[in-house]
Amino acid sequence: MLAQPEMSPLATTQEAFAQALLRARLRVPSSVAETAGPSRERRFAVYRNNVKASLVAALVAKFPVVHRLVGEEFFEATALVFVERLPPRSPVLAEYGGDFAVFLETFEPAADLPYLPDVARLEWARQQAFHAADATAVAIDRLAALAAADLGSARLVLHPAATVIVSPWPIVSIWTTNTFDAEVRRIGPDRPGETALVTRPDHEVLVSLLPPGADLLLAALEEGATLGEAMTNAPDAFDLPTTLASLFSAGAIFRILEGLPA
């Protein structure tokens, strides 16, 4: 096994600088302080605050519904803790925030909002869909044109931007009212869980509500199962026509393979 090269003095300084920027309780590293000049700690603190403010602003932009649900003050405090615990691992800001939902699951101040992590997952899926590869979705007419005997052997290939989030909470309803309604509708605790489909058939990211059990069908299709094989995983009373109509209307399918290996 090849030994890993040691970090150069410059790389070590850069790493210490980056870590100090994101952890408010750390002192300025000596390697940074030695070269920073007069008033270095004050200027460093200003720079650090600017970096953190930029990361918090990026999280607000990516998770606007979570921000609206908890309020500005709570969100900013939460985001600052997230930034300190899970700083960026990539210089690409668009990639930052993927761990936010997992972080919220164990963030004790948000324990009274158990639906919050899944709302964050839905919002992150929208971010991923926006940056996914382009592909042209096919219309349901393409499936309807198949002979009845060929439907079971057809394979539906999911669009690269398609993601499914299954939640015990009504996340689609929560996201919808907090996104489009000037006055947010109350979503009662008795509402059942929902399965969200996130797609981007053209230039607009869409969020759709799928019937119960649709996630099992989609998981099988994603593994290369035929439509007939995928139906064996579907629960009793599964509504296949409604599910297929939802998938095609949302642009979640971009290829149909007829009787061919996946």
Secondary structure, DSSP 8 states (H G I E B T S, - for coil): --------HHHHHHHHHHHHHH-TTS---HHHHHHH-TTHHHHHHHHHHHHHHHHHHHHHHH-HHHHHHH-HHHHHHHHHHHHHHS--SSS-GGGTTTTHHHHHHT-GGGTT-TTHHHHHHHHHHHHHHHHS-------HHHHHTS-HHHHTTEEEEE-TT-EEEE-SS-HHHHHHHHHH-SS-----TTS---EEEEE-SSSS-EEEEE-TTHHHHHHHHHTT--HHHHHTTS-TT--HHHHHHHHHHTT-EEEEEESS--
